[in-house]
Amino acid sequence: MSDSAPNCVFCNPDPRDIIEETGHALALYSADAIKPGHLIIAVKEHVTFFEELSDAQAADLFALARRTAAAAQHAVGAEKYYTVSIADLVPHFHLHLLPRMSGDAPIGPYVMGDAGWRSVVGREVAVAARNELIAKLRARP
């Protein structure tokens, strides 16, 4: 790990928690798992934000996440795996792989629903603002 932070849990993972390691990424069992099968996929280098990932890091990270989720889905009997990136508490880019088991409530309403995160930070987006952002993104270098 070329650029590491000494106190970062993903720069200095417990070797017992490592499931698989690739050139740019690690699959780990989450020390703070919220349920059985909660896994972490982290880049090895101390990168804080998604936008800072190199193309190689992103490709390796998401390939490892896909392989790990597919294997874990079978191993824990999950219907599917959610892939979530938050990194508010640990400023090192990582993905949470969260299993949705039969009978679990869907996670979408907690993020996108009117009673969830949307109600705290969301607001209506005007058509003009939407169109302006689309134009800016299409025009980027």
Secondary structure, DSSP 8 states (H G I E B T S, - for coil): --S--TT-TTTS--GGGEEEE-SSEEEEE-TT-SSTT-EEEEESS---SGGG--HHHHHHHHHHHHHHHHHHHHHHT-SEEEEE---SSS-S-EEEEEEE-TT---SHHHHHSTTSHHHHH-----HHHHHHHHHHHHT--
